[in-house]
């Protein structure tokens, strides 16, 4: 806040310079406001309302003063194309309702004082949750004060593995679903799964609990036991070659998860930050369901650790433009927006965008330099 280099006035690119030259000149607040309004009016008159995009940026997306204030202003000026999803959690946010019917918070790390076993699956709260609900403190305290056995499954020997884990299990990146399938195989083979819970609350686990009209051997159990279309039993031997984890270690992990109740399994967001990542994150959610650890103290739903939410009154507004794009597609919407469609690119609210983006309102975010992939 008190840095002498902090910007105190609006800056405008110097006339005659190109974007990226880094040549700026100070202008007054009145001039900045006039510039914004005149350019907004010119763009809307020329290209239409959908040429305006209110930019996604982590850290301010839910801000009442930042994002919502600008959303309200732009809505009063005719509206803008919105976004859905996020760079952090797009695939798990989209896929979790297919597992549970909705997206809901898991147990907090503080609740693991009731657990018999905690598994941080690609989750690293000691580094990534240094702020926000005392999760780092809770993770350290659970291990130190309550002696809860803790396992970290992660390609990295992370700070969480160093500071909280009784055991670190390195895994080949992107092979989480294979490890889950092998654990499920052992749980079924040794009758360590909670069939009563599965039969009462779950659809799709076995052939006796499938939706009407489902093809034969389309259940998860059929897939695991090799009765599904691929005909491959998901044994620890099969998974060991894929994951790089020894066979006996997979069996030991399965037995621990199957016999420790309550068991909390928390997955980090890295699992779903890759192509087809939704399958990995959905797979991890299978284990709390198979062991009946959902909805109890010391358990979890297999997503990331939950937090305590304190609701605030939100600045109200309604965007007249209902068109939305996935948060990651904005670069394409600048370059060839009218080619983006609902089926091919996930456009919502219409079959295709009516205009390329001509104005991005980027508030308190640096997404174009520090988050987006393929920045060149």
C-alpha positions, 0 to 999 in steps of 0.5 A: 500500500505504501510502496513509492512505485504504487500507481496513484493515477490512471495510465494510458499508452502513449500515442504512437506506441504499440501494445507491449512497448511499456510506454505510458503517460498519466491521465486524469480520472476524468479523462479515464472515465471519459475514455472508458465511456466513449470506447464502450459506446463506440464498441457497442454501437459498432459490434454489439453488446456481446463484444464486451467481456468482464474478465475472470481473475482469481482472487477477485471473482467473488469480491463485492467491491471489485468484481460485483461492482463492475458487473453491476456497472456493466449491466447498467450499461447494457450487459456483457458476456459472462464466464463460468467455471474457473482456472482453479476448479473447472473440471471438479466443479462441473463433474461433482454434481454427476457424483452427488447431484450437487456440489457441496462442501466436504468436512473441514480439516479441523474436523479430522480430529475425529478421524482414524485416518487422513489421506491428502490425495494430491492435496497440500494444505500446508503450502496452499492453505497458509491463509484461509480458515486456519487450514494449515494450522489445523492440518499440523494440529491434527497430526500433533495433538490428536495423533491421527495417522496421515498419508500423503499421495502426491508426485511431489514430496510436498510441505504437507508430506514433510510436516504432517505425513506418517507416510508419503506415497509418490504416484506417477502424475495423471494415474490417480483413477488407476490407483483408485480402481485398484484400491476398489478391487481390493476393497471388494475382494476382501469385503472391506466396502460398505455395501449397506451404505452403497445399496441405500444411497448410491446408484451405479456401483453394482449391477443391482443398483443401476438406472433403468435401461442401463446396459449390462456390466456398465456398473463401476464394480463391473469395470473394476472386476473386469466384466466391463467393456475393456475386460480388464480386472483392475488388480494392484498388479495392473495398477502398479505398472501404471502408477509406479506404486508397488503392488503390496503398497497398493494393497496396504493402502486399500486395507487401511482405507477400508478398515479405518473409520472415520476416514477423511480423503481430501483431494487437491485441485491439481488432479483435475487440471489436465485433459480428462481430469474430471475422471481422476477427481470423480474416481477419488470421490468413489472411495468415501462412498465405497467406505461409507465415510460421507456425511459423518464426523471425521469423514469427507466427500472426496473433494477438497477440504471444506471451509467455514462460510460467512454469508455477506449481503451481495451487491445486487445486479442482473446482467441483461446478456445471458451469453457465457463462455468457459473462463478459459476461452477468452483468448479464443473469443478475441481471435475468433469469437464468432466461431465458438459454439455451444456444442464445440466450445461450451458457449451458453445462452446461444448457439454461437457468439455474435461478436469477437471480444473488443473490450475486456474489463480486467479489474484487480487481476493479472490473468493475461500474464500469470494464469493463462496457458500458451500466453504467446 
